[in-house]
Amino acid sequence: MNIRLVLASSAALGAIALSAPAIAQDAPAADQAAQEDNAIIVTARRQSESVAEVPAALTVFGAEALARTGVQRADDFIQLTPGVTIVTGTAEAGDTQINIRGINGARDAESSVALVVDGILKTNTAQLNQNQGTMRQVEILKGPQGALYGRNAAAGAIVIQTVKPGDTLEGGVTLRAAQDNTYLATGYVSVPVGEGAGFVLSGNYSTTDGFFRNRFLNNSKTIDDQEIWSVDGRFVAALGPNTELDVKARYADLTGASINFNASFHLPNFAAANPAFFEDVNEHPFGFYSNIRPTNDQTTFEASAKIEHEFDSVTLTAWALYSDVDQSLTADGTSADFARFTFPGATPASVAASNACFASTAQLTGYPLNPPAFIGQIPVPFIFAPANGSTFGPYSPTTCDGTQFQIREQSDISAEIRLASNGDGPFNWQVGAYYLHIDREVGVSLGADLGQGVIRQLYNAPGSSNPTTQLYNDSFKTDVYALFAAADFDVTDRFNISVAGRYDIEDRSVRSLVPAVFDPFTGGPINPGQQVINGVVQPIPDQSKTFKQFQPKISLRYAVDDNANLYANWGIGFKSGGFNNQGSAAIVDQAFNQFIGTNVLINDQYRKEVSSAFEAGIKGSLLDGRITYDLAGYYTTIDDMQFFEFFVGGFGLLRVVSNIDEVEIYGGELNLTAEIIEGWTVFGSANVTESEIKQNASRPVTVGNKSPYTADYTLNFGTQLDVPMTSSMDFVSRVDYRVTGPTWFHTLQDDTNPTLFSGLLPGSALGLPAFVGDADYSVSRRDAFGVVDARIGVETDRWSLFAYAENLFNKKYLNEVITAVEFGGSFISPGGRQRLGVEFGYKF
């Protein structure tokens, strides 16, 4: 019997036991398997260097670590990285926000994290969590990287390398099967074509029924079901002894569900009538009852070409990228509780919507919903009809909440040219220029539900089966110009200085595509930003704005000895300002500030975000490399942090970006990896982040609160075992335990605020004072949670067979909490539940 196998297996099982929910709630762990060798070559700073030489906190996943953890997309490797969290797919597939050390990518704004694949910078946030082909290495660099990658790299950069064709035929396939009809198949083949050329073809297919079911639609699999397929091609050829051409193309298609949210109310003064009106978001029992089957469709096409030529002392690199991502969703609406479709009006459209609403409510009287929702004899909200009125919440089984159809279509063309020294001496440099053009159309259409489904177009005339009641539809154009330079100097054999700088100019414009028509329900314009002059609806004027920013970066590294490096860096990060859907400011002012006396400041144009970040640390190894470590501290200030706000009311729903004037963030991070015996590695990491809102004109009461979407801490612990069973077969197991600390998702936290109910109550049948409708958001924080993933199996040089568990102990947690302050509650989405499966791999 193999004694090492027995000892290591016992340790792995022990790690699983210690990872059970009884242990800490506060644990982040980076997968350090790829960092255990500081000689791993990385390119995060656009130059080849070892992990130890990078003067910044860096997490690396090599090919082996990616295989051992089963990583496929960004949400997989981010869960293994300290100080980094992700929210993805809660509203739609392309809806991804990555938070690194307190800096978050606001929904509907630009990303805060650069995504670089095979040396090419991608610019669409919808690409952040897509499969990027057959990955061979992933690098996550923290802190502002704008000096290297420009706009939208304020929080860090994700640098991915995929399979590059070699001079021999090779390939591989991975097949998975798990619960909930969850299947995955990936494969690639790398084929040499003559001398110095070859191509790689990769494919990916995955499908799942999801964890949750729609109870109203006969327990249908329509909440988080998804089907994805993609094809990636890469051709690399040597055009001469010093020139290489790299051409890539990919196509991806996704279909599935969207808007997998429930509502949780935070109205303490209503709790006497029903305790569910004042609910801790972490205690919510999820149930889905929408009468509209939510859909999400996304198609992606990309094509790029990169050429690299080595001169005697410098290398010229140039690339160009075309990208087109189109996505749309249909779903139920949100406004049943605010009587948008319950009072017959003068127009045929409003009468039809009212009749449909009353009819569907009558059929469903008494139908069981998540408390405190209930369907009374009439659809009028309970505050108007206490005896037999209804409380729906959003996404109800009736037609009273209407429909929504959203699109986000973006195509962009980008190009870069860079000249860099070949790196043979103590002084190295690079200079370059970058250009980007973006065409983006965003539309949000709210319609009446007449029981005949959703028409998948933004404007439907009165008299149609799904007449539009409110419309936001804008065309955005962006042109970005940038110049950059960097220099790296070895002052001595031990001391290195790096300086870099980039100047970005971003020209943005917006044109409203909303037709000049009247809302068939209210008689006003169909977009609240439109004006009516002499009985004629006027178009919303075009807007344009230029945003400029210089982004410097200074880095220092000092080698204490051959096994330890001290480092420090400082840099500026930048995210361009932009435009909300035109009319947003008008509807917030009318529906909230004028009606309930709030003082919410929302503009149709939001400001640029600028951050200043300092980091210092030490990284190295001990005991001949058997132990590696990385300890860092950081301090960041952000001016005009961009933040997503969600508003719900009688008007429907509204998505906007606002600014938080000033935020301060500081924290620390530790990573440790140890090889106990040959083949058995243990690793752990911890990140603690403190943050404070220093100034916020949008919501002044939030000063002193924490940065939204920022976990108080993350902890990661794990162990990996790889030992021989026979001369040709190894036993392999891995356990990862990730703890994500308490997280606020909104600037409003331990605070109270008036709601629409505060405005409605005094004039309702109840006749209560306004304060009774105020909300208390102290119950809207996501609690800390820990998730265990495990893999165990055998492998040879050719094949592998694994059993795996995602969320082994079926920990129930929240994926996201979107607080709709003036609505009086939050929209909450559940995290993934337990999933057990098997995986087979074969390579040649």
TORSETI-76246 format. One record per residue (C-alpha): x, y, z. Coordinates in steps of 0.5 Angstrom, whole numbers, plus 2048, in hexadecimal, padded with zeros to 3 digits. Each point is the difference from the previous one (the first is absolute). Example, Ala and Ser with C-alpha at 12.3 -4.5 7.8 and 13.67 -1.06 7.14 Angstrom:
8197F7810;8028077FE;
END
This chain:
800800800;8028077FE;801803807;8018077FD;7F97FF7FD;7FD7FE806;803806804;7FE8057FB;7F97FD7FF;7FF801807;802807800;7FB8027FA;7FA7FC804;802804806;8008077FC;7F97FE7FD;7FE7FF807;803806803;7FD8047FA;7F97FF803;7FC806801;8017FF808;8078037FE;8018087FF;7FC8047FC;8058057FE;8057FC7FB;8038027FA;8057FB7FC;8048017FA;8017FA7FC;808800800;8017FA7FD;8038047FA;804805804;8047FA804;8058017FB;802808800;8047FE7F9;7F98007FC;8018057FB;7FA8057FF;7FF8057FC;7FB805804;8048067FF;8017FE7F9;8077FE801;8027F9801;8037FF808;7FF7FB805;7FA801806;806802805;8028067FB;7F9803800;800806805;7F87FF801;7FC7FB803;7FE7FA7FB;7FD7FA7FF;8017FB7FB;7FD7F97FE;8047FC7FB;7FE7FB7FC;8007FA805;7FC805805;7FB8017FB;7FF7F97FF;8007FE807;7FB805802;7FB7FF7FA;8018077FE;7FC8027FA;7FE808801;801806804;7FC7FE805;8037FA802;807803801;7FE806803;7FD7FC806;8077FD801;803807800;801804807;7FD807800;7FC7FF7F9;7F87FF800;7FC7FF7FA;7F88017FF;7FE7FD7F9;7FA7FE7FC;7FB802805;7FC8047FB;8037FE7FA;8067FC7FD;8048067FF;7FF804806;8077FF804;803804806;8067FE802;803804807;807800801;802803807;7FA804800;8008037F9;7FA7FD7FD;7FD8007F9;7FA803800;7FA7FD7FC;7FE8047F9;807804801;8077FE7FD;8047FA804;805802805;8047FA7FE;8047FF7F9;7FF7F97FD;8067FE7FB;8007FA7FC;8077FE7FD;802807800;7FA8037FD;7FC805805;7F87FF800;7FB805801;7F97FD801;7FE7FF807;7FC7FA7FD;8067FC7FF;803800807;7FD7FA802;8007FC7F9;8037FA7FE;8078027FD;8027FA7FC;8057FB803;804804806;8077FE802;801806805;7FC805803;803806804;7FC805804;804806802;7FD805805;801807801;7FF8057FA;8037FE7FA;7FE8067FB;8078027FF;8007F97FC;7F97FF7FE;7FD807800;7F9801802;7FC7FB804;8067FD803;7FF804807;7FF7F9804;8057FC7FD;8017FB7F9;7FE7F97FF;8057FE7FB;7FF7F97FC;8047FC7FC;7FD7FA7FB;8037FA7FD;8058027FA;8017FB7FB;8077FD800;8037FB7FB;7FD7FA802;7F97FD800;7FC801806;7F9800803;7FC7FF806;7F87FF802;7FD801807;7F97FD801;7FC802806;7F97FD803;7FC803806;7FA801804;7FA8047FC;8027FE7F9;806803801;8057FE7FA;8078037FE;8047FE7FA;8068047FE;8067FE7FB;8058037FC;8057FD7FA;8078037FF;8027FF7F9;8078027FD;7FF8027F9;8078007FC;806803803;7FF806805;7F9800800;7FA7FC803;7F9801802;7FB7FF807;7F97FE7FF;7FC801807;7F97FE802;7FC801806;7F97FD801;7FC801807;7F97FF802;7FC800807;7F9800802;802804806;7FF800807;7F9803801;7F97FF7FD;7FA8057FE;7FA7FD804;7FB8047FC;8027FD7FA;7FF7F9802;807800803;8048017FA;8078017FF;8008077FE;804804806;8077FE7FF;8007FC7FA;8058017FB;8037FD7FA;8078037FD;8057FE7FA;8068037FD;8057FF7FB;807803800;8058007FB;807802800;8068007FA;807801802;8058017FA;807802800;8018057FA;807800800;8067FE806;7FE806804;7F88017FE;7FA7FD803;7F98017FE;7FA7FE805;7F98007FD;7FA7FE804;7F97FF800;7FA7FE804;7F97FF800;7FB7FF806;7F97FF801;7FC800807;7F97FF801;7FC800807;7FD803805;800807803;7FE804806;8017FB806;7FE804805;7FB800806;7FE806804;801801807;7FD806804;803804805;7FA804803;8007FF808;7F9804801;7FD7FB7FC;8027FA804;7FB800805;7FB7FE7FA;8057FB7FD;8077FF803;8027FE7F9;8008087FE;806801804;8057FA7FE;8077FF801;8027FE7F8;8047FA803;7FA7FD803;7FC8007F9;7FD7FA7FE;8008007F8;7FA7FF7FC;7FF8027F9;7F98017FD;8018047FA;7FA8007FA;8068027FB;8057FB7FE;806804801;8057FF7FA;8078027FF;8048007F9;8078027FF;8047FF7F9;808802800;8048017FA;808802800;8058007FB;807802802;8078007FD;807802803;8078007FD;806800803;8078027FD;807800804;8058057FD;8077FF803;7FF804807;7F88017FF;7FA7FD7FF;7FA8037FC;7F97FD802;7F98027FD;7F97FD801;7F98027FE;7FA7FD802;7F98007FE;7FA7FE805;7F9800800;7FB7FD806;7F98017FF;7FB7FE806;7F9801802;7FB7FD805;7F9800802;7FD7FF807;7FA802804;800807803;800803807;7FA805801;7FA7FC802;800803807;8008077FD;7FA8007FC;8038017F9;7FB7FB7FD;7FA800804;7FC8067FF;7FC8017F9;8028067FD;7FD8047FA;8047FC7FB;7FF7F97FD;8077FE802;7FF802807;7F97FC800;8037FA7FD;805800805;7FC801806;7FB7FB7FE;8057FB7FF;803801807;7F97FF803;7FF7FA7FC;8067FD802;800802807;7F97FD801;8027F97FD;806800805;7FD803807;8037FC806;8057FD7FB;8067FF805;8068057FF;807801804;7FD804807;7FE806800;7FE7FF7F9;7F87FE7FF;7FB8017FB;7F9803802;7FA8007FD;8028067FC;8078037FE;800806803;806801805;7FE7FE808;801807802;7FA8037FC;7FC7F9801;8027FE807;7FA7FA800;8017FD7F9;8068047FC;8067FC7FE;808800802;8037FE7FA;808802800;8037FF7F9;8007FB7FB;7F97FD802;7FC7FB7FD;7FB8057FE;8008057FA;800806805;807801800;8018017F8;8067FD7FC;8078027FE;8058007FA;807802801;8058007FA;808802801;8037FF7F9;808802800;8058007FA;807803801;8068007FC;807801803;8078007FE;807801804;8078017FD;8067FF805;807800800;8047FD805;8077FF802;8027F8800;802800807;8077FE800;803806804;7FF803807;7FC8057FC;7F97FF7FC;7FB8047FE;7F98007FB;7FC8057FD;7FA8007FC;7F98027FE;7F97FE800;7F98017FD;7F97FD802;7F98027FC;7FA7FD804;7F98007FD;7FB7FE805;7F8800801;7FD7FF806;7F8800801;7FB7FE805;7F98007FE;7FA7FF805;7FA7FD7FE;7F97FE802;7FF7F9801;7F97FE7FC;8017F9801;8037FF7F9;808800802;8058047FE;8028037F9;807801800;8018077FD;801806804;7FA8047FE;7F97FD7FF;7FA8057FE;7FA800804;7FB7FB7FD;8057FA800;8007FA804;806803804;800808800;806804803;7FE804806;807803801;8078007FC;807801800;8047FF7FA;8078047FF;8057FF7FB;807801803;8078027FC;807800803;8068017FD;8077FF804;8078027FF;8067FF804;807800800;8047FC805;8077FF802;8047FC806;8077FF802;8037FB805;807801802;8057FC805;803805804;8047FA803;8007F9800;7FB800806;7FC8077FF;7FB8017FA;7FC8067FE;7FA8007FB;7FD8067FE;7FA8007FB;7FB8057FD;7FA8007FC;7FB8067FD;7F97FE7FE;7FB8057FD;7F97FD7FF;7FB8037FC;7F97FE801;7F98027FD;7F97FE801;7FA8007FC;7F97FE802;7FC7FC7FC;7FA800803;7FA8027FB;7FC807802;7FA7FC802;7FB800806;8007FB805;7F97FD7FF;7FF7FF807;801807804;8008047FA;807803801;8067FF7FB;8027F9800;807802803;800805806;8068037FD;7FC8037FA;7FC806800;7F98027FE;8008077FC;7F98027FD;7FE7F9801;8067FD7FC;8057FB803;8078037FF;8067FB7FF;805800805;8068047FE;8077FD7FF;805800805;8087FF7FF;806801805;8077FF800;8047FC806;807801801;8057FD805;8087FF801;8017F9803;8077FF803;8037FA804;806800804;8037F9802;8067FE805;8037FA801;8067FE805;8037F9800;8017FF807;8047F97FE;7FF7FB7FB;7F97FE803;7FD806802;7FD8067FD;7FE807803;7FB8047FB;7FC806800;7FC8037FB;7FB8067FF;7FC8027FA;7FA8047FD;7F97FC7FE;7FB8037FB;7F97FE7FE;7FD8057FB;7F9803801;7FA7FF7FC;7F98017FF;7FA7FC803;7FA7FF7FC;7FD8077FE;7FA802805;8037FC806;801807804;7F98027FE;7FD7FA803;8047FF806;7FE808802;7F97FF7FE;7FE7F9804;804801806;803807801;7FA8037FF;7FB7FB802;8037FD807;805806801;8067FC7FF;8078037FE;8037FB7FB;8048047FB;8007FC7F9;8038037FA;7FF7FE7F9;8088007FF;8047FD806;807802801;8077FD7FF;8037FC806;807801802;8047FC805;807800803;8037FA803;8067FE804;8027F9802;8067FD803;8027F9802;8057FB800;8007F97FC;8057FA800;8017F9802;8037FC806;8037F9801;8037FF7F9;7F98037FD;7FC7FB804;7FC806803;7FE8067FC;7FD806803;7FD8077FE;7FF805805;7FD8077FD;7FC806803;7FD8067FC;7FC806800;7FC8037FB;7FB8067FF;7FB8017FB;7FD8067FD;7F98007FD;7FF7F8801;7FB7FE7FB;7FB7FC803;7F97FD7FD;7FA802803;7F97FC7FF;7F9804800;7F97FD800;7FA803801;7F98017FC;8048027FA;8037F9800;8087FF800;8068057FF;8077FE800;805806801;808801802;801805805;806803803;8037FF807;804806801;8067FD805;8017F9802;8067FE804;8037F9800;8057FC804;8027F9802;8057FB800;8017F97FD;8047FA801;8017F97FC;8047FA802;8027FA7FD;8037FA802;8027F97FE;8007FB806;8037FA7FC;8017FF7F9;7F98007FC;7FC803806;7FF808800;7FC804805;7FE8077FF;7FD806803;7FE8077FF;7FD806803;7FE8077FE;7FD805805;7FD8077FD;7FD806804;7FD8057FC;7FC807801;7FC8047FC;803807802;7FB8047FC;7FA7FF7FC;7FB8057FD;7FC7FB7FC;7FE7FE807;803804806;7FD7FB805;8057FB7FE;806803802;8047FC805;7FD7F97FD;8057FB7FC;8018007F9;7FB7FC7FC;8017F97FE;8067FF804;8017FA805;803801806;8047FB7FF;8027FA7FC;8037F9803;8037FA7FB;8027FA803;8027F97FC;8047FA7FF;8027FD7FA;8037F97FF;8037FC7FB;8047FA801;8017FA7FC;7FC7F9801;8047FC7FA;8058027FB;7FB8037FC;7FA802804;800806805;7FB801805;7FE807800;7FB804805;7FF807802;7FC804805;7FE808800;7FD803805;7FE8087FF;7FD804805;7FD8077FE;7FF805805;7FA804801;7FE8057FA;7FC8067FF;7FD8017F9;7FE807801;802807803;7FA800804;8027FB806;7FE801807;7FB8057FE;7F98027FF;7FD8037FA;7F98027FE;7FC7FC7FB;7FB8017FB;7FB7FD805;802806805;7FD8047FA;7FA7FC7FF;7FE7FE807;7FD807802;7FB8007FB;7FE7F9800;7FA7FC803;8057FF806;801807801;8077FF804;805805801;8068007FA;8067FD805;7FC7FA801;8027FE7F8;808802802;8057FA7FF;8057FE804;8067FD7FC;8047FD806;7FD7F97FE;8038007F8;8077FE802;8027F97FD;8037FC806;8077FD7FF;8007F97FD;8047FA7FF;8007FB7FA;8047FA7FF;8027FD7F9;8047F97FF;8027FC7FB;8037F9801;8027FB7FA;8067FC7FC;8048027FA;8057FE7FB;8048037FB;7FA7FF7FB;7FA800804;7FC802807;7FA7FF804;7FE804805;7FA801805;7FE807802;7FC804805;7FE8077FF;7FE803807;8017F9803;7FC802806;7FA8047FC;801806804;7FA8057FE;8038077FF;7FE8067FC;8038027F9;7FE807800;7FC805804;7FD8067FC;7FD805804;7FB8047FD;7FF805806;7FA8047FE;7FC7F97FE;8017FE808;8047FA7FF;8067FC7FC;8007FC7FA;8047FA802;8037FA7FC;8027F9803;8077FD7FF;8017F97FD;7FE7FA804;8037F9801;8027FD7F9;8047F9800;8037FD7F9;8057FC7FD;8058037FB;8047FC7FB;8068027FC;8047FE7FA;8068037FD;8057FE7FA;
END
